[in-house]
Amino acid sequence: MGQTRRGDHVDLAMLREGRAVFVSRCIECHTLPGISSYSAQEWPLLIDEMAGRANLKPAEREAIVAYILAVRAQ
C-alpha cells in the first residue's frame, strides 16, 4: 500500500486512523488545509510542528502523515 518515512508498511487500518485523527483533531484549532496545499516533503514537518499542540501520540502522528502522503500520491 505505502510506506512512512521510516519505511514501515502502511495498511488500510492505519490510513483510516490517520484520516479520522486528521479530520477530528486538526479542525479543533483551524480549518483543514487542502491536502495539496503542501508538498510531500512539507507535510511531515508541518505535522511535527502541530503534534505537540494537538497532543498527538507518535502513532497518531505517523498515521496522519501516512494518510496525507497516500492521498497526495493519488
Residue pairs with C-beta under 8 A, 6 or more apart in sequence:
1 9
1 10
1 11
1 12
1 15
1 70
2 9
2 10
2 15
2 66
2 69
2 70
2 73
3 9
3 10
4 10
4 62
4 65
4 66
4 69
5 44
5 65
6 62
8 62
10 66
10 70
14 62
14 63
14 66
14 67
15 63
15 66
15 67
15 70
17 60
17 63
17 67
18 60
18 62
18 63
18 64
18 65
18 66
18 67
18 68
19 67
21 56
21 60
21 63
21 64
22 32
22 64
22 67
22 68
23 32
25 54
25 56
25 60
26 32
26 50
26 54
26 64
28 54
29 53
29 54
35 68
35 71
35 72
36 72
38 46
40 69
40 72
40 73
43 65
43 68
43 69
43 72
44 65
47 56
47 61
47 64
47 65
47 68
48 61
50 56
51 61
56 64
